[in-house]
Amino acid sequence: MTKAIAPSAIDRRALMLAAWANTRRIMVALGYAAHQMRTVFAAELRKAWAAAKAAAKAATTPVKDHSVKLAIVALNNKDRWTQADYARMDALRLELREAA
């Protein structure tokens, strides 16, 4: 189950300003008629929300988890393991479990 991003963590004013700026830019660049503005704005607002949520999620995701997962993948890709590799894998799995 994924954790929901708190709406208060996202700057709604900046989100709306970015969506309106992109809408105006697209309306002029592509020559849309005025009655199509609502559709274009809705699409741009969805894009802005998706980008903001992705940025908020990336900001809350611990970097250490990523480095631990990369180390686990690197160990799994080895053809032959030594005793030190088994010990390292146990330590990495424990570290990942404690972080969760």
Residue pairs with C-beta under 8 A, 6 or more apart in sequence:
5 53
5 56
5 57
5 60
9 56
10 49
10 52
10 53
10 56
11 52
15 45
15 48
15 49
15 52
16 45
16 48
18 48
19 41
19 44
19 45
19 47
19 48
20 41
20 44
22 44
22 47
22 48
23 37
23 40
23 41
23 44
26 32
26 40
26 44
27 36
27 37
27 40
32 40
62 99
64 99
65 96
65 99
68 92
68 95
68 96
68 99
69 96
71 88
71 92
72 89
72 92
72 93
72 96
75 81
75 85
75 88
75 89
75 92
78 85
81 89
